[in-house]
Amino acid sequence: METYYYEATNKEGSIVTGTIEVANEQLAVDRIQDMGYFPLQVSRAIERESIVNRLLSFVRDRIREKDIMAFTYQLGVLLEAGFNLDRSLSILSDLTEKKKLKELLKKVNSYVRSGRSFSDALSRFPSIFPLFYVNMVKAGEAGGFLEDVISRMAVYLENSQELKDDVRSALIYPLLLVTAGGVAVIVLLTFVVPQFTKIFTDMGETLPLPTVILLFISNTLVNYWWIILLFSSGIFLSARRYLKSENGRRYWDSLKFRIPVLGRLFKEVAVSRFARTLGTLLESGVPILNAFQIVKGTLGSEKISGIIYSVREAARKGRGISESLRNSDIFPPIAVHMITVGEETGRLDEMLIKIADRFDIEVRTTVKRLLSLLEPALILIMGVLVGFIVIAMLIAIFSINELPF
């Protein structure tokens, strides 16, 4: 038996909290529903304590993608339970423990109470709710199926977040490896090697070339580290500024799909995101031309936007979208074929979601393959660097007997 903390609402809309001891989370949800409550959040008591402790820090107080995902899911639960939008937003603003998110929901609710639409209220916070999110809500409001749209949005955000979490988790070990190896090399060059510098310098004879190179690098790091830091920072900031400019974005956008090995990963991510976004929009009742316009502005790629524009123009003229996608070098034949089947069967939205699921798996597989190559490569590089330092020192030490004193 494990202890679970729950937050729920009763039939009157009041917040109810408590703990319950059951075998697993599903049984906890069933037990809460049997009590006549609508569960909003169920978590292990220990996990909740750790989350609360992390929320105390200022950094954790900022609104993250996971917060929006949780908000969307909880809002869908409340709307499906029969609560109106005004009451649901009020409940969620009282429920959240994050100060910034609480303030945001109160502002959104105040806009809704003043007579504005929910989508209009969300559009006032573009840094939190992207264009895709706002247009999905707008389509749900226009069609009278806001509850269904919110539920689909929750699934969409959950799948997207799951993919991001998998990629980030896979990168933890390589980052630790680079950090540990980099620190080891810097310690050797700035603390260990300088101890031998005076000995080698006092000999007054020509040292072996590897030792000369090593001493030069060590001396540069010790005496001119601030110049190196300023120079590196300048290059980083200049590159970042250039990539944020229009020319820089176009250059990177045209380059990233042609990078060996990584180009394939960028293509798979682009296809997955395009298919899931368009499929979710069509599934929610958004007209296909409007859906293409929304997708075009949410993918963040000039090249993909150009492809979508040509596809949208083809659809406007009554031609199939698969025909235009077939001429691009981004969408692989399997994706184009599945879209063709979806158009022929009238189930394009379902087929797009299947494409997204398939390419999410492809992305995970590609990341694992890249990491399987990256890890030994990093180990080899670190081994070569440390080996060079050790060999350069040993050569100088062994040559001491050959030097006149």
Long-range contacts (C-beta under 8 A, 24 or more apart in sequence): 2-44, 3-44, 3-45, 4-28, 4-42, 4-43, 4-44, 4-45, 5-42, 5-43, 5-44, 5-45, 5-48, 6-32, 6-37, 6-39, 6-41, 6-42, 7-39, 7-40, 7-41, 7-42, 7-95, 8-32, 8-37, 8-38, 8-39, 8-40, 9-37, 9-38, 9-40, 9-78, 9-81, 9-83, 9-91, 10-36, 10-37, 10-38, 11-36, 13-83, 13-87, 13-91, 15-91, 15-94, 15-95, 19-45, 38-77, 38-78, 38-81, 39-77, 40-74, 40-77, 40-78, 40-95, 41-70, 41-74, 41-95, 52-97, 55-97, 55-98, 61-98, 61-99, 61-100, 62-100, 63-98, 63-100, 63-101, 63-104, 63-128, 65-157, 65-161, 65-164, 66-161, 67-96, 67-98, 67-101, 68-128, 68-129, 68-133, 68-157, 69-154, 69-157, 69-158, 69-161, 71-96, 71-101, 71-105, 72-150, 72-153, 72-154, 72-157, 73-154, 73-158, 75-150, 76-147, 76-150, 76-151, 76-153, 76-154, 79-146, 79-147, 79-150, 80-147, 80-151, 85-112, 85-118, 85-146, 86-112, 86-113, 104-128, 117-141, 118-146, 130-298, 131-294, 131-297, 131-298, 132-277, 132-281, 132-294, 132-295, 132-298, 135-281, 135-286, 135-290, 135-294, 136-280, 136-281, 136-284, 136-286, 139-281, 139-284, 139-285, 139-286, 139-290, 140-284, 140-285, 143-284, 143-285, 145-284, 145-285, 148-284, 149-284, 149-285, 152-280, 152-283, 152-284, 153-280, 156-276, 156-277, 156-280, 159-276, 159-356, 159-357, 159-360, 160-273, 160-276, 163-272, 163-360, 163-363, 163-364, 166-364, 166-367, 167-363, 167-364, 167-367, 170-367, 170-368, 170-371, 171-371, 173-371, 173-375, 174-371, 174-374, 174-375, 174-378, 177-375, 177-378, 177-379, 177-382, 178-378, 181-378, 181-381, 181-382, 181-385, 181-386, 184-382, 184-386, 185-382, 185-385, 185-386, 185-389, 186-221, 188-386, 188-389, 189-214, 189-217, 189-218, 189-221, 189-389, 190-218, 190-221, 190-222, 190-225, 193-218, 193-389, 193-393, 194-218, 194-219, 194-222, 196-393, 196-396, 200-396, 203-400, 203-403, 205-403, 205-404, 207-396, 207-399, 208-392, 208-395, 208-396, 208-399, 210-388, 210-391, 210-392, 210-395, 211-392, 211-393, 211-395, 211-396, 213-392, 214-388, 214-389, 214-392, 214-393, 249-302, 250-302, 253-301, 253-302, 253-303, 254-302, 254-303, 257-303, 257-329, 257-330, 261-370, 262-370, 264-366, 265-363, 265-366, 265-367, 265-370, 267-330, 267-332, 268-359, 268-362, 268-363, 268-366, 269-359, 269-363, 270-299, 270-301, 270-304, 270-330, 271-330, 271-331, 271-332, 271-335, 271-355, 271-359, 272-355, 272-356, 272-359, 272-360, 272-362, 272-363, 273-299, 273-356, 274-299, 274-304, 274-308, 275-335, 275-352, 275-353, 275-355, 275-356, 275-359, 276-352, 276-353, 276-356, 278-352, 279-348, 279-349, 279-350, 279-351, 279-352, 279-353, 279-355, 279-356, 280-353, 282-348, 282-349, 282-352, 283-349, 283-350, 283-353, 288-315, 289-315, 289-316, 303-330, 304-330, 307-331, 334-358, 335-359
